[in-house]
Every structure is written in structure tokens, then in C-alpha cells.
Amino acid sequence: MITKATLQDIPALTILINSAYRGETSKKGWTTEANLLEGKRTNEEELTETLLDPKNTILKFTDNNTIIGSVLLIEKEHQLYLGMLTVSPELQNSGIGKKLLAEAENHAKALGLSSIIMTVISVREELVAWYKRHGYVDTGEREAFPESEIHVTISENPLEFIYLEKKI
């Protein structure tokens, strides 16, 4: 079941998102960033701030009252920004990500927005290919990957974001 996350979901979301993107547990799935970045993907403070902004929505995918997937949606001027699409590493490749993408499209349509945009780290070719199979196209726009205490690059090469967009 996909519903909007609430502040009460923050601790579970933090654990899920970090487990899917970074560290040893993330290596059980195919979407890990553990070979590129270390540290945490997010923290409770960041997610709380995110949810308190009325332009932001986090959708959660629950099964037996356990959050097993989530996605961040940010209402921009004419687009919906999609970020942090997360599926529990053990459950990746089971269709949960596809269902969250479809619900993000419904959310964008309900807001009257004409497209969804996202950034993906360029070297994550398998992830870029997955999004392209779901109708996203490379806009050609690039942006340097931000360095911070949360995002610590361990990649040999400099990282950059590519922008992907889907018209809906």
C-alpha cells in the first residue's frame, strides 16, 4: 500500500533509506552507492525538515505495517522533482520501485504538473538505464555532485549528476 509518510515514519524511513544507499546492507541490492560514497544518505533532521515543507511529499510503500519503499516528491514551478527512490535491498527487482514511480506520476498529475525531473549520479549507468526504460530521458543538463559531511565521495573519479525528465 502506498500512502503519504508522516513525521512518525521518520525513524523507519531514515533506516530504510540509509540501508538501501550506503554501507554493507545496500550491497544486497543493485542500487547501492557504497562503492561511490560513504557516510549516511540522510538523517532524521533532514527528513523532518523535508516533511515540514508543504511543497514536499514522501510516499511510503508499506507491507504488514513495515515501510519497504519510499520516494521523495518536491513540487517545483512546473515540474515534480523525484528523489531518493528507495526499495529495501532484499526486495529490489520485485516491482515496488515501478509502483512508486507510477504513484509519483499520479501525484504530479493531481498537482497539474507536466513533467517529473530527477538527478542521478552519472556513473550509475544501470540506474540511468532503468529510469530510461520507464520513460525518462537525459536532458543533457549536468551538475557537480555536492560534497558535505553526509555525502563523502570515495570514487576515484569526480561525480556529477545528470538530469532525467519524463513528460506526463
C-alpha positions in Angstrom: 0.0 0.0 0.0 1.3 3.5 -0.9 0.4 6.4 1.4 1.9 9.7 2.4 4.6 9.5 5.1 4.2 11.4 8.4 6.6 12.6 11.0 6.1 9.4 12.9 7.6 7.5 9.9 10.9 9.4 10.0 12.9 6.9 12.1 11.9 4.0 9.9 12.4 6.0 6.7 15.9 7.0 7.8 16.9 3.4 8.5 15.4 2.2 5.2 17.0 4.9 3.0 20.4 4.6 4.6 20.3 0.8 4.3 19.5 0.9 0.6 22.0 3.5 -0.4 25.1 3.1 1.8 27.0 0.6 3.8 27.1 -3.2 3.6 23.4 -3.8 3.7 23.0 -1.7 0.5 25.2 -4.2 -1.4 22.4 -6.8 -1.2 20.5 -4.6 -3.8 21.6 -3.3 -7.2 21.1 0.4 -6.4 23.9 0.8 -3.8 26.1 3.8 -3.8 28.5 2.2 -1.3 31.3 2.0 -3.9 31.0 5.7 -4.6 30.1 7.4 -1.4 30.4 6.7 2.3 28.6 8.2 5.3 24.8 8.3 5.5 22.4 9.1 2.7 20.2 11.1 5.0 19.4 11.7 8.7 16.3 12.3 10.8 16.8 16.0 10.9 17.0 16.3 7.1 13.9 14.2 6.7 12.0 16.1 9.3 12.8 19.4 7.6 11.8 17.9 4.3 8.4 16.8 5.5 7.7 20.0 7.3 7.9 21.9 3.9 4.4 21.8 2.4 5.8 21.6 -1.2 7.4 18.2 -0.3 5.8 14.8 0.0 7.3 11.5 0.9 5.3 8.5 -0.3 5.9 5.2 1.6 5.2 1.7 0.4 4.2 -0.5 3.4 3.7 -4.2 3.7 2.5 -5.7 7.0 2.9 -2.2 8.7 6.6 -2.2 7.6 7.9 0.5 5.3 9.7 -1.3 2.5 9.9 1.6 -0.1 9.7 5.3 -0.3 10.2 8.3 -2.7 10.6 12.0 -2.1 8.5 14.3 -4.3 9.1 18.1 -4.4 6.7 20.4 -6.1 8.6 22.9 -8.3 7.2 25.5 -10.6 6.0 23.3 -13.5 7.7 20.1 -12.6 7.7 17.5 -9.8 11.2 16.7 -8.6 11.6 13.0 -7.7 14.4 11.9 -5.4 15.6 9.2 -3.0 13.6 6.5 -4.6 14.2 3.7 -2.2 13.4 0.0 -2.0 14.6 -2.3 0.7 17.7 -4.0 -0.7 16.3 -7.5 -0.2 13.2 -6.6 -2.2 14.7 -4.8 -5.1 13.6 -6.1 -8.6 10.1 -7.0 -7.2 8.2 -4.2 -8.8 8.0 -1.9 -5.8 10.1 0.9 -7.5 7.9 0.7 -10.6 4.8 1.2 -8.4 6.3 4.1 -6.6 7.2 5.7 -9.9 3.6 5.3 -11.1 2.3 6.8 -7.9 4.7 9.8 -8.4 3.2 10.3 -11.8 -0.3 10.3 -10.3 0.9 12.8 -7.7 2.3 15.1 -10.4 -0.9 14.9 -12.5 -3.0 15.7 -9.4 -0.9 18.9 -8.9 -1.4 19.8 -12.6 2.4 19.4 -13.3 3.5 18.4 -16.8 6.8 16.6 -16.1 8.9 14.8 -13.5 12.6 15.6 -13.2 15.3 13.9 -11.2 19.1 13.8 -10.8 21.1 10.6 -10.9 24.8 10.2 -10.4 26.2 9.8 -14.0 28.3 6.7 -13.3 25.3 4.7 -12.1 24.7 3.5 -15.6 22.4 0.6 -14.6 20.1 3.0 -12.7 20.1 5.6 -15.5 19.1 2.7 -17.9 16.3 1.6 -15.5 14.8 5.1 -15.5 15.1 5.3 -19.3 13.2 2.1 -19.6 10.4 3.8 -17.6 10.2 6.8 -20.0 12.8 9.2 -18.6 15.1 10.9 -21.0 18.5 12.6 -20.4 18.0 16.4 -20.7 21.7 17.0 -21.3 22.0 19.1 -18.1 24.8 18.3 -15.7 25.7 19.4 -12.2 28.7 18.8 -10.0 28.0 16.4 -7.1 27.8 18.3 -3.8 30.3 17.5 -1.1 29.2 17.6 2.5 29.6 15.7 5.8 26.7 13.5 4.7 27.9 12.9 1.1 31.6 11.8 1.3 32.9 10.8 -2.2 35.2 7.8 -2.2 35.1 7.4 -6.0 38.3 7.7 -7.9 36.6 10.0 -10.5 34.7 13.2 -9.8 31.0 12.6 -9.6 28.3 14.6 -11.4 24.5 14.5 -11.6 22.7 14.0 -14.9 19.2 15.3 -15.2 16.4 13.0 -16.4 12.9 14.1 -17.2 9.6 12.4 -18.1 6.7 14.3 -19.7 3.4 13.2 -18.3 
